[in-house]
Amino acid sequence: MLYRPTAMNSDKPDPARVRPATTVAQRRVLVADDDSDLAHSMVTILRAEGFDAQYVYTGLDAVTMTRRWQPQVVLLDLTMSQGSGWEVASTLRSGLAPDCLLIAHSALDAPEDIERCIEAGFDAHFAKPCDIDSLLQVLRGYYSIGDAWRQSAAQEGGRLKTFPATPR
């Protein structure tokens, strides 16, 4: 996993940017993956963990669903039809959902793939098969402190941090 926190000037999260307690309906996670079994499984796990989760199978559907449903988190496969995860991320960052947490979830985890994720505006990258506990930890942290999550992440090591995937 990698994450790209926003650079901040303070050593502590700004209380004004801490997200208030959220209900399940407010903890929306969109899963976009062309592997229908994986997408369905991720949504099942996320719902069991208390998130309001939906899935789509194409990049175009990810953009459309983000526009309609307004999730706070979008989990994107990088290689989908009708728009790659990189293209979707760029679209979301350019105005449709500039502040949502963008997480790449892909078997593509070479350094050049990670660099493209950073350039497209992803906040995190989990290599498939991902460690679901680590993903849930990131989601819980994000939903508990919101934008301050990026601040605390920045304090842990700068602009980018990488964690290994579950051994294949």
C-alpha positions as CSV (number, residue, x, y, z in Angstrom):
1,M,0.0,0.0,0.0
2,L,1.1,3.5,-0.6
3,Y,-0.4,6.7,0.5
4,R,0.1,10.3,-0.6
5,P,-0.7,12.6,2.3
6,T,-1.1,16.3,1.8
7,A,1.7,18.4,3.1
8,M,0.8,20.4,6.2
9,N,2.6,22.9,8.4
10,S,1.5,21.6,11.8
11,D,2.7,18.6,13.8
12,K,-0.9,17.9,15.0
13,P,-4.1,17.4,13.0
14,D,-6.2,20.6,12.8
15,P,-9.3,20.1,14.9
16,A,-11.3,22.2,12.5
17,R,-10.7,19.6,9.8
18,V,-11.5,16.5,11.9
19,R,-14.6,14.7,10.5
20,P,-17.5,14.5,13.0
21,A,-18.8,11.0,13.9
22,T,-20.5,9.4,10.9
23,T,-23.3,7.0,10.4
24,V,-23.2,4.0,8.1
25,A,-25.1,6.0,5.5
26,Q,-22.5,8.7,5.6
27,R,-19.6,6.3,5.2
28,R,-19.9,5.6,1.5
29,V,-17.3,3.6,-0.3
30,L,-17.5,2.9,-4.0
31,V,-15.6,-0.1,-5.3
32,A,-14.8,-0.1,-9.1
33,D,-13.4,-3.3,-10.4
34,D,-14.0,-5.3,-13.6
35,D,-13.6,-8.5,-11.7
36,S,-17.3,-8.9,-10.6
37,D,-16.5,-11.6,-8.0
38,L,-13.8,-9.4,-6.4
39,A,-16.0,-6.3,-6.5
40,H,-18.9,-8.1,-4.9
41,S,-16.7,-9.7,-2.2
42,M,-15.2,-6.3,-1.3
43,V,-18.6,-4.8,-1.0
44,T,-19.8,-7.7,1.2
45,I,-16.8,-7.3,3.5
46,L,-17.2,-3.5,3.7
47,R,-20.9,-3.7,4.5
48,A,-20.2,-6.3,7.2
49,E,-17.7,-3.8,8.7
50,G,-20.3,-1.1,8.8
51,F,-19.7,0.9,5.6
52,D,-22.3,1.8,3.0
53,A,-20.6,0.2,-0.1
54,Q,-21.6,-0.1,-3.8
55,Y,-19.8,-1.5,-6.8
56,V,-19.4,-0.8,-10.5
57,Y,-17.5,-2.6,-13.2
58,T,-16.2,0.1,-15.5
59,G,-14.4,3.4,-15.4
60,L,-17.3,5.2,-16.9
61,D,-19.7,3.7,-14.3
62,A,-17.3,4.8,-11.6
63,V,-17.5,8.4,-12.7
64,T,-21.3,8.3,-13.2
65,M,-21.8,6.6,-9.8
66,T,-19.5,9.1,-8.1
67,R,-21.5,12.0,-9.6
68,R,-24.8,10.5,-8.4
69,W,-23.9,8.9,-5.1
70,Q,-21.1,11.1,-3.9
71,P,-18.9,8.5,-2.0
72,Q,-16.2,9.8,0.3
73,V,-13.9,6.9,-0.7
74,V,-13.4,5.4,-4.1
75,L,-11.5,2.1,-4.4
76,L,-10.4,1.7,-8.1
77,D,-8.9,-1.1,-10.1
78,L,-6.4,0.4,-12.5
79,T,-7.3,-1.8,-15.6
80,M,-11.0,-1.5,-16.3
81,S,-12.8,-1.1,-19.5
82,Q,-14.3,2.2,-20.5
83,G,-11.7,4.2,-18.5
84,S,-8.7,3.0,-16.5
85,G,-8.4,3.7,-12.8
86,W,-5.8,6.4,-13.6
87,E,-8.3,8.2,-16.0
88,V,-11.1,8.0,-13.4
89,A,-8.8,9.3,-10.7
90,S,-7.8,12.3,-12.9
91,T,-11.4,13.0,-13.7
92,L,-12.4,12.9,-10.0
93,R,-9.5,15.0,-8.9
94,S,-10.1,17.6,-11.6
95,G,-13.4,18.7,-10.1
96,L,-16.0,15.9,-9.7
97,A,-14.7,14.7,-6.3
98,P,-11.5,16.5,-5.5
99,D,-11.5,15.7,-1.8
100,C,-12.5,12.1,-1.8
101,L,-10.1,9.4,-0.6
102,L,-8.8,7.7,-3.8
103,I,-7.4,4.2,-3.3
104,A,-5.9,2.1,-6.2
105,H,-6.5,-1.6,-5.8
106,S,-4.6,-3.4,-8.5
107,A,-2.2,-6.2,-9.4
108,L,-0.1,-3.5,-11.1
109,D,2.4,-2.5,-8.4
110,A,5.6,-1.8,-10.3
111,P,7.4,1.5,-9.5
112,E,6.1,3.1,-12.7
113,D,2.5,2.1,-11.9
114,I,2.9,3.6,-8.5
115,E,4.3,6.8,-10.0
116,R,1.3,7.0,-12.4
117,C,-1.0,6.6,-9.4
118,I,0.7,9.5,-7.6
119,E,0.5,11.7,-10.8
120,A,-3.2,10.8,-11.2
121,G,-4.0,11.9,-7.6
122,F,-4.4,8.6,-5.7
123,D,-4.0,8.8,-1.9
124,A,-3.2,5.1,-1.5
125,H,-2.4,1.9,-3.4
126,F,-3.1,-1.6,-2.3
127,A,-1.6,-4.4,-4.4
128,K,-3.8,-7.4,-5.1
129,P,-4.3,-9.5,-3.1
130,C,-4.6,-6.8,-0.5
131,D,-4.4,-7.2,3.2
132,I,-8.0,-6.5,4.0
133,D,-7.2,-5.6,7.6
134,S,-4.8,-2.9,6.4
135,L,-7.4,-1.5,4.0
136,L,-10.0,-1.4,6.8
137,Q,-7.5,0.3,9.1
138,V,-7.0,3.1,6.5
139,L,-10.8,3.4,6.0
140,R,-11.5,3.6,9.7
141,G,-8.8,6.1,10.2
142,Y,-10.1,8.2,7.4
143,Y,-13.7,8.1,8.5
144,S,-12.8,8.8,12.1
145,I,-10.6,11.9,11.5
146,G,-11.4,12.8,7.9
147,D,-9.1,15.3,6.3
148,A,-6.8,15.2,9.3
149,W,-6.0,11.6,8.2
150,R,-3.8,13.2,5.5
151,Q,-2.1,15.4,8.1
152,S,-1.3,12.4,10.4
153,A,-0.1,10.4,7.4
154,A,2.2,13.2,6.4
155,Q,3.8,13.1,9.8
156,E,4.6,9.5,9.5
157,G,7.1,9.9,6.7
158,G,6.5,12.6,4.1
159,R,4.6,12.6,0.8
160,L,4.5,8.9,0.2
161,K,4.7,5.7,2.1
162,T,4.6,2.1,0.8
163,F,3.6,-1.0,2.6
164,P,4.0,-4.5,1.2
165,A,1.0,-6.5,-0.1
166,T,0.1,-9.9,1.3
167,P,2.7,-12.4,-0.1
168,R,1.5,-14.1,-3.2
